[in-house]
Amino acid sequence: MSPSARTPLLIVGGGLLIGLAVGLIVLFGLPPAKGAQGAVIGDPGTPQVIAPAPVVGAPAPDFHLQDTAGNYHTI
């Protein structure tokens, strides 16, 4: 096989390897950096309050939201 005939095979093979590497990074993510820590919410010494789970069929709490025009909408 001549060198000019192998060039397309090398390009396709290289593209497949790069695609495989990118796919694995997307699937499994990048490894965490050394010294990376998760976000700390609140003070570590204070107890965290956990909200109760919603009950099926119970009424939802009243709330209102503001849209981008500044108008409030109550649901």
Stockholm file with secondary structure:
# STOCKHOLM 1.0

chainA/1-75         MSPSARTPLLIVGGGLLIGLAVGLIVLFGLPPAKGAQGAVIGDPGTPQVIAPAPVVGAPAPDFHLQDTAGNYHTI
#=GR chainA/1-75 SS CCHHHHHHHHHHHHHHHHHHHHHHHHHHCCCCCTTCCCCCCSCTTSCCCCCCCCCTTSCCCCCEEECTTSCEEEC
#=GC SS_cons        CCHHHHHHHHHHHHHHHHHHHHHHHHHHCCCCCTTCCCCCCSCTTSCCCCCCCCCTTSCCCCCEEECTTSCEEEC
//
